[in-house]
Amino acid sequence: MSTLLYRLGRAAYRRRALFTAAWVAVLGAVIALFLTIGGEFDDEFTIPGSESQTALDRLDEVAPAAAGVSADLVFVAPDGSTVTDPQYAQAIGAAVAAAGQVDDVAAVQDPFTTQQISPDGRAALATVTYSVGPLELEEDALERLQSATAPAEDAGLEVAVGGGAFNSGAVTVGPLELIGVVVAVLVLVITFGSLLAAGMNLLVALVGVGIGLTGLLALSGVITLSSTAPTLALMIGLAVGIDYTLFIVSRHRSQLAQGMAPEESAGRATGTAGSAVVFAGLTVVIALSGLAVVNIPFLTVMGLGAAGTVLVAVLVALTLVPALLGFAGARMAPKPGSRAHRRELALAAHADSPARTGGARWARLVTRRPALTVLGVLAALLVCAIPAAQLQLALPDASSAGEETPQRQAYDAIAEYFGPGVNGPLLVFLDGLDPATAEQTAGQAAVSIGGTPTGTPGEFEGGLDDVAYAAPQVVGDGTAAIVSVVPESGPQSEETSALVGDLRDLGDDLETETGAEVSVTGQTAVAIDVSDRLADALLPFTVVVVGLALVLLLLVFRSILVPVKAALGFLLSVGVSFGAVVAVFQWGWLMDLFGVPATGPVISFMPILLMAVLFGLAMDYEVFLVSRMREEYVHGAEPREAVVAGMRHASRVVVAAALIMFSVFGSFVTIEDVTVKAIAFGLAVGVLVDAFVVRMTLVPAVLALLGRSAWWLPRWLDRALPDLDIEGAKLSARDDDRVPEPVAG
């Protein structure tokens, strides 16, 4: 691999104008496609083929109004008053009538007709049904509905507008997210000691992100693209783009400082550091693409979109970087006498005191008593991972929106005055009924689900647990009916999830009794099914990812124990990351500091997505550190000295890469959308722990503890495995007697 990439790097260096023009043309082409065929976002979460989604699609055919999107109008009277007071009742009637005249509104249920009055009389709930789906709603639909409630607000009522029609919104990236880029620039300047090198690094990363992200947005006209997908692609693409370029440029500058000719150095940097970039990038791409096996469309698009951006970042690093290095020529070399120049010369000379660098000092410290270091680190990581056992998954709804948003205010008002279950009703769909007995059959089903009234308002006898009430309704041409089931608990609670299971168990009995096809559906049931599918896929996905890590690292390091150690370290990093997410987003620790609007279950696809991304980054750091250690060991160094020497060479770049990743991910924690916030927070913690605790502390100690056995590989397996030559050994064997061209200062 290193030889092939070496030739590619030299070709790009020599034909720099052609390679650069080609990438500019690609960027222009994707921008043109975006402007011509780009579409809109679709934030609906669905599972084709699931019981809830199939029933919802069928219900949409039979009775579009019952399956359509709806909104809620909540009217709250002042303290000491009720909504039935004449002046308030009249104002509510006027607001309901005005809401019925809003564009795309099919009907508005009068709360006094439907008896949607809270037990204390202070609140009234009106349901608004739209004639179009959520994607067809105008951008100002919420504002229009709010304007229609002016008569009620003028009368002194508090009005909240929310519901399923407005639970999700597009994710926007603001100026605070650019803080990560600023920090990345500062890290690059400090690492390189050169504005030219730092600027080139950032430019290449932005080109890669621009192509990947714009290409993804261009596809929004032909695929279902959620508003979260581009944000994740931007976050991941920007982070890996900066890191991949950093690895190649830093190797190039190091070689220039040692006297290598610019063209030869560009080729060797692409062949050596570029090999690790290919390995790291492909692991991320494979892991993200593996999200398609879960068979959830929005998650598939999200994974493939981010994977595409990473793939572009790899290709840009391998071709555009050496082309730009060709334009810079010898100017990329550290200035003679500068700190960067002295450092590179000292590294090249293999000074007698390798502990003079910070990485080497740290390596000597953690390997002095390796067993103690391993036990201490393991204990700390396992303690930090304890909260991960309490991880709860769900899809976002209005409860996770900011407290100042209308959706959240309506959600809280409904939960307070009508019960949390009203925010997430379930639908039991009975299809294939006899029109003559449909009403009676639906009523019997409602009794089986909700029980029979006891005579006391709001109390029922029998029925299923956690059911507040069940209301039957015949729909369509009379061959179908729905039973609206309102749970006693909220839509994201474990009790509601259990109720869905109980309803499906009861549905088998109802099918036998009625002869109809019975299914449980509704947006709440769809969300529960999505979460269950993702939770069930987590363990198989983990096995695939860890298995992939073992195979790839076996090929790279030609060792049995090193891949096992790397995979276990990855699992520890994931555990700590999950634990931190649970502590902040579920338990509420430091939630105000991170701007978390409310505690609750974590977004369902966060664990799988986080594992996919963190896997690639962890293997990235593993390759850059351990490959240098193996190189020193192969060249004759003692096992512990090889560890120190490897840290001496690679730690500075890994530290810079990790800080850049952390700053980019950390800046996205400031975003308002709780979905992106949780993923960004988990990735930031994961990168920090994996780079500094696992790879730079635990790994050196484990390798020092294992000694020569760390690099053991059975001979038969050694002969069977292909030689990927990640370290560029074949390049080192080439023309070692070549006279280097002079490098100008």
Stockholm file with secondary structure:
# STOCKHOLM 1.0

chainA/1-745         MSTLLYRLGRAAYRRRALFTAAWVAVLGAVIALFLTIGGEFDDEFTIPGSESQTALDRLDEVAPAAAGVSADLVFVAPDGSTVTDPQYAQAIGAAVAAAGQVDDVAAVQDPFTTQQISPDGRAALATVTYSVGPLELEEDALERLQSATAPAEDAGLEVAVGGGAFNSGAVTVGPLELIGVVVAVLVLVITFGSLLAAGMNLLVALVGVGIGLTGLLALSGVITLSSTAPTLALMIGLAVGIDYTLFIVSRHRSQLAQGMAPEESAGRATGTAGSAVVFAGLTVVIALSGLAVVNIPFLTVMGLGAAGTVLVAVLVALTLVPALLGFAGARMAPKPGSRAHRRELALAAHADSPARTGGARWARLVTRRPALTVLGVLAALLVCAIPAAQLQLALPDASSAGEETPQRQAYDAIAEYFGPGVNGPLLVFLDGLDPATAEQTAGQAAVSIGGTPTGTPGEFEGGLDDVAYAAPQVVGDGTAAIVSVVPESGPQSEETSALVGDLRDLGDDLETETGAEVSVTGQTAVAIDVSDRLADALLPFTVVVVGLALVLLLLVFRSILVPVKAALGFLLSVGVSFGAVVAVFQWGWLMDLFGVPATGPVISFMPILLMAVLFGLAMDYEVFLVSRMREEYVHGAEPREAVVAGMRHASRVVVAAALIMFSVFGSFVTIEDVTVKAIAFGLAVGVLVDAFVVRMTLVPAVLALLGRSAWWLPRWLDRALPDLDIEGAKLSARDDDRVPEPVAG
#=GR chainA/1-745 SS CHHHHHHHHHHHHHTHHHHHHHHHHHHHHHHHHHHHHCCCCCCCCCCTTSHHHHHHHHHHHHCHHHHSCEEEEEEECCTTCCTTSHHHHHHHHHHHHHHHTSTTEEEECCHHHHTCBCTTSSEEEEEEEESSCTTTSCTTHHHHHHHHTHHHHHTTCEEEEESGGGSCCCCCCCGGGGHHHHHHHHHHHHHHSCHHHHHHHHHHHHHHHHHHHHHHHHGGGTSCCCTHHHHHHHHHHHHHHHHHHHHHHHHHHHHHHTTCCHHHHHHHHHHHHHHHHHHHHHHHHHHHHGGGGGCCHHHHHHHHHHHHHHHHHHHHHHHHHHHHHHHHGGGGSCCTTSHHHHHHHHHHHTCSCGGGSHHHHHHHHHHHSHHHHHHHHHHHHHHHTGGGGGCCEECCCGGGSCTTSHHHHHHHHHHHHHCGGGGSCEEEEEESCCTTTHHHHHHHHHHHHHCEECSSTTCEESSCTTEEEEEEEEETTTTEEEEEEEESSCTTSHHHHHHHHHHHHHHHHHHHHHCSEEEEESHHHHHHHHHHHHHHHHHHHHHHHHHHHHHHHHHHHCCSHHHHHHHHHHHHHHHHHHHHHIIIIISCTTTTTTTCCCCCCEETTHHHHHHHHHHHHHHHHHHHHHHHHHHHHHTTCCHHHHHHHHHHHHHHHHHHHHHHHHHHHHHGGGSSCHHHHHHHHHHHHHHHIIIIIIIIIIHHHHHHHHGGGGGCCCHHHHHHSCCCCTTCHHHHTSCTTCCCCCCCC
#=GC SS_cons         CHHHHHHHHHHHHHTHHHHHHHHHHHHHHHHHHHHHHCCCCCCCCCCTTSHHHHHHHHHHHHCHHHHSCEEEEEEECCTTCCTTSHHHHHHHHHHHHHHHTSTTEEEECCHHHHTCBCTTSSEEEEEEEESSCTTTSCTTHHHHHHHHTHHHHHTTCEEEEESGGGSCCCCCCCGGGGHHHHHHHHHHHHHHSCHHHHHHHHHHHHHHHHHHHHHHHHGGGTSCCCTHHHHHHHHHHHHHHHHHHHHHHHHHHHHHHTTCCHHHHHHHHHHHHHHHHHHHHHHHHHHHHGGGGGCCHHHHHHHHHHHHHHHHHHHHHHHHHHHHHHHHGGGGSCCTTSHHHHHHHHHHHTCSCGGGSHHHHHHHHHHHSHHHHHHHHHHHHHHHTGGGGGCCEECCCGGGSCTTSHHHHHHHHHHHHHCGGGGSCEEEEEESCCTTTHHHHHHHHHHHHHCEECSSTTCEESSCTTEEEEEEEEETTTTEEEEEEEESSCTTSHHHHHHHHHHHHHHHHHHHHHCSEEEEESHHHHHHHHHHHHHHHHHHHHHHHHHHHHHHHHHHHCCSHHHHHHHHHHHHHHHHHHHHHIIIIISCTTTTTTTCCCCCCEETTHHHHHHHHHHHHHHHHHHHHHHHHHHHHHTTCCHHHHHHHHHHHHHHHHHHHHHHHHHHHHHGGGSSCHHHHHHHHHHHHHHHIIIIIIIIIIHHHHHHHHGGGGGCCCHHHHHHSCCCCTTCHHHHTSCTTCCCCCCCC
//
